[in-house]
Amino acid sequence: MADLATSALEFEQEIVGVYLAQFLKAAQQLGGDIAEHANLVEQAFSAQKTFLQFATKYSQPGDDILQRLLKNTANAISEIQSYREKRRSSPFFNHLSAVSESIPALAWVTVTPTPGPHIKEMNDAGQFYTNRVLKDFKDKQGHAEWVKFWVTTLTELQAYVKKNHTTGLVWGKETFTGGAFCARGSGPPIPPPPPAFQLGDIENLNVSDERSALFASLNKGEDITSGLKPVTAAMQTHKNPSLRGGSTVAEKQGSTPVASKQTTTVTGTKPAKCQLEGKKWVVENQIGQKSLTIDKVEMNQVIYMFGCKDSVLTVKGKLNSIVIDSCVKTAVVFDSLVASVEFVNTRDCQMQVLGKVPTITIDKVDGLQIFLSKDSLEVEIISSKSSALNVMVPKGESGEFSEWPIPEQFKTLVGTKGLVTTPTETVGV
């Protein structure tokens, strides 16, 4: 294990000064959303640099000081992910997603006893999106380099952690007695502790799957449940029907479709929505709506369905693509798509295509039934990190379907020309 002061300098000079600098340069050359997003990434690494300069000098402080030290990193990660969420219509959304999914790698400072594998896990989490960048921008200069430098940055970060902090963050020996700490090149010093620290600053990070628990683990203590408020029957939608609501999009005279009404119903603290914004139909936070309908779509329009539960969306006409994100027990029925339908972070959902769909993309899905039409038998289904996926294939003109599971388990052998991977027989294929 390297000297602690040297390890902090190595992070600054190698990880930030070389590998991250290459990524930032590639991002600036691409410009636009990619460049702005990269500026936020630079801030996150700068916050971690400051934290490591403190950690390698002083012994581990109490939780209140530790949380203040991590707050800048947590806020930076939150800003990176918020930037992505606000730009879902961006042509570089996959770039933004690749970084947003993997930036929680900086939470390695909270992981024991093996923080290195955590970084690899985050790097792998972004691979779904970096692969899409490589596919969609294969003929455009600069994008492959952008992917290469970002993946390399995280790979080298993992190597740095394995070398210097193998079993967890190694703290220094000096005792921090309070007051201000000003790290080298970090700007203003860390101020004295405030009267109270808000735990939500770290807990509210929009980190996929269970990764937010890595930051939330910092907040454990005897009083962690003292601020919780009881949920009364009036706050529960299943006991208070007045909290529920939805909308239906109906056809209107003329060529431009509009929503039949502007939904203002609130599900928890988020309003339900079903309306056209530019060329994107936004369907959000619909609960228990079984007859949502969008009529007369156009081929250059897309549908983004987010945070819906126990709802059914019917789409009439041919459009570009549909994305179903973070929905539970939700179904979508559509005629035809130009590009693809995508399921991300969903559970127990269904889809049915009545016409033709070229591609179905599935990522981090638990339970999905896919009903194909006779015109969609040449569809390409791409799945990753998912389970309980079943494809229903029509049997002639009888209206009956044959059910086929998508493999979840695989067997890999070493062949003469590399690895040979086949589905295992236990999945029934």
C-alpha positions in Angstrom: 0.0 0.0 0.0 1.4 3.4 -1.0 2.1 6.3 1.3 -1.1 8.1 2.1 0.1 11.6 1.0 1.5 10.0 -2.1 -1.8 8.3 -2.8 -3.8 11.5 -2.7 -1.3 13.1 -5.0 -1.6 10.1 -7.4 -5.4 10.6 -7.5 -4.9 14.3 -8.4 -2.1 13.8 -10.9 -3.0 10.5 -12.5 -6.8 10.0 -12.2 -7.8 13.6 -12.5 -4.8 15.1 -14.3 -4.4 12.4 -17.0 -7.4 10.1 -17.5 -10.3 12.4 -16.5 -8.5 15.2 -18.5 -8.7 13.1 -21.6 -12.4 12.5 -21.1 -13.1 16.2 -20.5 -11.2 17.1 -23.6 -13.1 14.6 -25.7 -16.4 15.9 -24.3 -15.5 19.5 -25.0 -14.8 18.6 -28.6 -18.3 17.1 -28.9 -19.8 20.2 -27.3 -23.4 20.8 -26.3 -25.1 18.7 -23.6 -22.1 16.3 -23.6 -19.7 19.2 -22.7 -22.0 20.7 -20.1 -22.5 17.3 -18.5 -18.7 16.7 -18.4 -18.3 20.0 -16.5 -20.4 18.5 -13.7 -18.3 15.4 -13.8 -15.2 17.5 -13.3 -16.8 19.1 -10.2 -17.6 15.6 -8.8 -14.0 14.4 -9.2 -12.8 17.7 -7.7 -14.9 17.2 -4.7 -13.5 13.7 -4.3 -10.0 15.0 -4.6 -10.6 17.5 -1.7 -12.1 14.7 0.3 -9.1 12.4 -0.2 -6.7 15.2 0.7 -8.5 15.4 4.1 -8.9 11.7 4.6 -5.2 10.9 3.9 -4.1 13.5 6.5 -6.6 13.0 9.3 -8.0 10.0 11.2 -11.7 9.2 10.5 -13.9 11.8 12.1 -17.3 11.5 13.6 -20.4 11.0 11.4 -21.4 14.7 11.4 -18.1 15.8 10.0 -17.8 12.9 7.7 -21.2 13.7 6.2 -20.2 17.3 5.6 -17.1 16.2 3.9 -19.1 13.9 1.6 -21.8 16.4 0.9 -20.0 18.1 -2.0 -19.5 14.7 -3.8 -23.1 13.7 -3.1 -24.4 17.0 -4.4 -22.3 16.7 -7.6 -23.6 13.2 -8.3 -27.1 14.4 -7.8 -26.6 17.3 -10.3 -25.1 15.0 -12.9 -28.2 12.7 -12.7 -30.6 15.6 -12.6 -29.1 17.0 -15.7 -29.8 13.7 -17.5 -33.4 13.6 -16.3 -34.1 17.1 -17.6 -32.8 16.3 -21.0 -34.5 13.1 -22.0 -35.3 14.5 -25.5 -31.6 15.2 -26.1 -30.0 13.4 -29.1 -27.2 12.6 -26.7 -29.4 11.1 -24.0 -27.4 7.8 -24.1 -24.2 9.7 -23.4 -25.8 11.4 -20.4 -27.2 8.1 -19.2 -23.8 6.3 -19.5 -22.2 8.8 -17.2 -25.2 9.1 -14.8 -25.4 5.3 -14.3 -21.7 4.9 -13.6 -20.8 8.1 -11.7 -21.9 6.5 -8.3 -18.5 4.8 -8.6 -17.2 7.7 -6.6 -19.1 6.2 -3.6 -16.3 3.7 -3.3 -15.1 5.8 -0.2 -18.0 4.4 1.7 -17.6 0.8 0.7 -15.9 -1.9 2.8 -14.2 -4.3 2.7 -13.7 -4.4 -1.1 -14.4 -1.0 -2.8 -12.7 -1.9 -6.0 -15.5 -4.3 -7.3 -18.0 -1.5 -6.6 -16.3 0.7 -9.1 -16.4 -2.1 -11.7 -20.1 -2.7 -11.0 -20.8 1.0 -11.7 -18.6 0.9 -14.8 -20.6 -2.2 -16.0 -23.9 -0.4 -15.2 -23.0 2.3 -17.8 -22.0 -0.2 -20.4 -25.5 -0.7 -21.7 -25.6 3.0 -22.7 -22.0 3.2 -23.9 -22.7 0.3 -26.3 -25.7 2.2 -27.7 -23.5 5.3 -28.2 -21.0 3.2 -30.1 -23.8 1.7 -32.2 -25.7 4.9 -32.9 -22.7 7.1 -33.5 -20.3 4.7 -35.1 -20.0 6.9 -38.2 -19.5 10.1 -36.3 -16.1 11.3 -35.2 -15.2 11.7 -31.5 -17.9 9.6 -29.9 -15.9 6.3 -29.8 -13.0 8.3 -28.1 -15.5 9.8 -25.6 -16.6 6.3 -24.6 -13.0 5.0 -24.5 -11.8 7.8 -22.2 -14.8 7.5 -19.8 -14.5 3.8 -19.4 -10.7 4.1 -19.0 -11.2 6.7 -16.3 -13.3 4.4 -14.2 -11.0 1.4 -14.9 -8.0 3.4 -13.8 -9.9 4.6 -10.7 -10.5 0.9 -9.8 -6.8 0.1 -10.2 -5.9 3.1 -8.0 -8.3 2.0 -5.3 -7.1 -1.6 -5.4 -3.5 -0.3 -5.0 -4.0 2.3 -2.3 -7.3 1.4 -0.5 -7.7 -2.3 -1.0 -10.0 -3.1 1.9 -11.6 0.3 2.2 -10.6 4.0 2.5 -7.4 4.3 4.5 -7.4 7.3 6.8 -4.5 9.3 8.1 -3.2 9.5 11.7 -3.7 13.2 12.7 -6.7 14.1 14.7 -9.0 16.7 13.3 -9.8 19.1 16.1 -12.4 21.2 14.2 -12.2 24.6 12.4 -11.6 25.0 8.7 -9.7 22.6 6.4 -8.5 24.0 3.1 -7.3 21.4 0.6 -4.6 22.1 -2.0 -6.2 23.8 -4.9 -9.7 23.3 -3.6 -10.8 26.9 -3.2 -12.6 28.0 0.0 -12.1 26.0 3.2 -14.7 23.6 4.6 -16.7 25.7 7.1 -17.3 24.8 10.7 -20.2 22.4 11.3 -23.7 23.7 11.0 -26.2 23.2 13.8 -27.8 20.2 12.2 -27.1 18.1 9.1 -30.0 17.1 6.8 -29.8 13.4 6.1 -31.9 13.7 2.9 -29.0 15.5 1.1 -27.4 12.2 0.5 -30.4 9.9 0.6 -32.2 11.7 -2.2 -29.6 10.8 -4.8 -31.3 9.4 -8.0 -29.1 6.3 -8.2 -30.4 3.2 -10.0 -31.3 0.0 -8.3 -29.8 -0.5 -4.8 -26.7 1.8 -5.2 -28.3 4.7 -3.3 -27.9 2.5 -0.2 -24.1 3.1 -0.4 -24.6 6.7 0.5 -27.6 6.1 2.8 -25.3 3.8 4.9 -23.4 6.9 6.0 -26.5 8.1 7.8 -27.1 5.2 10.2 -27.4 6.1 13.8 -29.7 5.7 16.8 -31.9 8.6 15.7 -32.3 7.7 12.1 -36.0 7.0 12.5 -36.8 9.9 14.7 -37.8 12.2 11.9 -40.2 9.8 10.2 -43.9 10.8 10.2 -46.7 8.3 10.4 -48.7 7.6 7.3 -52.4 8.0 8.0 -55.3 6.4 6.0 -56.0 9.8 4.4 -52.5 9.7 2.8 -53.0 6.2 1.2 -54.3 6.1 -2.3 -55.9 2.7 -1.8 -58.0 4.0 1.1 -58.6 7.5 -0.3 -59.9 7.4 -3.9 -59.8 11.2 -4.2 -56.0 11.0 -4.4 -56.2 9.0 -7.6 -56.6 10.4 -11.1 -55.6 10.2 -14.7 -56.3 11.4 -18.2 -57.2 10.2 -21.7 -55.8 11.6 -24.9 -58.5 11.7 -27.5 -58.5 12.6 -31.2 -59.5 16.1 -32.2 -60.5 17.7 -35.5 -57.4 18.6 -37.6 -54.0 17.0 -38.1 -52.5 17.9 -34.7 -53.5 15.6 -31.8 -54.0 17.2 -28.4 -54.7 15.8 -24.9 -58.4 15.7 -24.1 -57.6 17.6 -20.8 -54.7 18.8 -18.9 -54.2 16.5 -15.9 -53.5 18.1 -12.6 -54.1 15.1 -10.4 -51.3 14.5 -7.9 -49.9 11.1 -7.2 -48.0 11.6 -3.9 -46.1 14.8 -4.7 -45.9 14.3 -8.5 -48.6 15.4 -10.9 -50.0 12.9 -13.4 -49.4 13.9 -16.9 -50.5 12.8 -20.4 -49.8 15.4 -23.0 -47.7 16.3 -26.1 -44.6 18.3 -25.6 -43.0 19.2 -28.9 -42.7 15.8 -30.6 -42.7 13.8 -27.4 -45.8 12.4 -25.7 -45.2 12.4 -22.0 -47.2 10.0 -19.9 -46.2 10.2 -16.2 -47.3 9.1 -12.8 -50.6 7.5 -14.0 -52.1 5.2 -11.3 -54.9 2.7 -12.0 -55.7 4.2 -15.4 -56.8 1.3 -17.6 -58.0 3.3 -20.7 -55.2 5.8 -21.5 -55.3 6.4 -25.3 -53.2 8.4 -27.7 -54.7 8.8 -31.2 -53.3 9.9 -34.5 -49.6 9.9 -33.7 -47.1 10.9 -36.3 -44.0 9.0 -37.5 -41.6 11.6 -36.0 -43.1 11.4 -32.6 -42.0 9.4 -29.5 -43.8 8.4 -26.3 -42.1 8.5 -22.9 -44.0 6.7 -20.1 -42.6 7.1 -16.6 -43.6 6.2 -13.1 -46.9 4.6 -14.0 -48.6 1.8 -12.1 -51.6 -0.5 -12.8 -52.3 1.3 -16.1 -52.8 0.5 -19.7 -51.8 2.7 -22.6 -53.2 2.2 -26.2 -51.4 3.9 -29.1 -53.2 4.2 -32.4 -51.1 4.8 -35.5 -47.4 4.5 -36.4 -44.8 6.5 -34.5 -41.0 6.5 -34.0 -40.4 4.8 -30.6 -41.8 4.2 -27.1 -39.9 4.2 -23.8 -41.4 2.7 -20.7 -39.3 3.7 -17.7 -39.8 2.8 -14.0 -43.3 1.5 -14.4 -45.0 -1.3 -12.4 -47.8 -3.6 -13.6 -48.3 -1.4 -16.7 -49.2 -2.5 -20.3 -48.8 -0.8 -23.6 -50.6 -1.8 -26.8 -49.5 -0.1 -30.1 -49.8 -0.5 -33.8 -46.4 -0.1 -35.4 -43.0 1.6 -34.6 -40.3 2.9 -36.9 -37.5 2.2 -34.4 -38.0 0.4 -31.1 -39.8 0.0 -27.8 -37.7 0.1 -24.7 -38.3 -1.1 -21.2 -36.0 0.2 -18.4 -36.3 -0.4 -14.6 -39.8 -1.9 -14.9 -41.6 -4.7 -13.1 -44.5 -7.1 -14.1 -45.3 -5.2 -17.4 -46.8 -6.3 -20.7 -46.6 -5.1 -24.3 -48.5 -6.1 -27.4 -47.6 -5.0 -31.0 -50.5 -5.2 -33.5 -48.3 -4.3 -36.5 -44.5 -4.3 -36.8 -41.7 -3.4 -34.4 -38.0 -3.7 -35.5 -36.4 -3.8 -32.0 -37.3 -4.4 -28.4 -34.8 -3.3 -25.8 -35.0 -4.5 -22.2 -32.7 -3.3 -19.4 -33.0 -4.1 -15.6 -36.5 -5.5 -15.9 -38.2 -8.0 -13.6 -41.1 -9.6 -15.4 -42.3 -8.8 -18.9 -44.7 -10.5 -21.3 -44.2 -9.6 -25.0 -47.1 -10.4 -27.3 -45.9 -10.3 -31.0 -48.0 -10.1 -34.1 -47.4 -12.2 -37.2 -45.7 -9.1 -38.8 -43.2 -8.8 -36.0 -41.6 -12.3 -36.0 -38.3 -10.8 -37.3 -38.0 -8.5 -34.3 -34.6 -8.2 -32.6 -34.9 -8.5 -28.8 -31.9 -7.1 -26.8 -32.0 -7.8 -23.0 -29.6 -7.2 -20.1 -29.7 -7.6 -16.3 -33.3 -8.8 -16.6 -35.4 -11.8 -15.5 -38.8 -13.4 -16.1 -39.1 -12.4 -19.7 -41.5 -14.3 -21.9 -42.3 -13.9 -25.6 -45.8 -14.8 -26.9 -45.6 -15.9 -30.5 -48.9 -16.2 -32.5 -50.0 -19.6 -33.8 -51.2 -19.1 -37.3 -54.7 -17.5 -37.5 -56.2 -19.2 -34.5 -55.5 -16.3 -32.2 -53.6 -18.5 -29.8 -50.0 -18.0 -28.7 -46.9 -20.1 -27.9 -45.0 -18.9 -24.9 -41.2 -18.9 -25.1 -38.9 -17.7 -22.2 -35.9 -15.5 -22.9 -32.8 -17.3 -21.3 -31.6 -16.0 -17.9 -28.8 -18.5 -17.2 -25.9 -19.3 -19.5 -23.0 -21.7 -19.7 -19.6 -20.5 -20.9 -16.8 -22.7 -22.1 -13.3 -21.9 -23.2 -12.9 -22.8 -26.9 -10.0 -22.8 -29.3 -10.9 -19.3 -30.6 -12.3 -17.8 -27.4 -15.3 -18.2 -25.1 -18.4 -20.1 -26.2 -21.6 -19.2 -24.4 -24.9 -21.0 -24.7 -28.1 -20.9 -22.7 -28.4 -23.6 -20.0 -31.1 -26.2 -20.3 -32.7 -25.2 -16.9 -34.3 -22.2 -18.5 -36.3 -24.4 -20.9 -34.7 -23.4 -24.2 
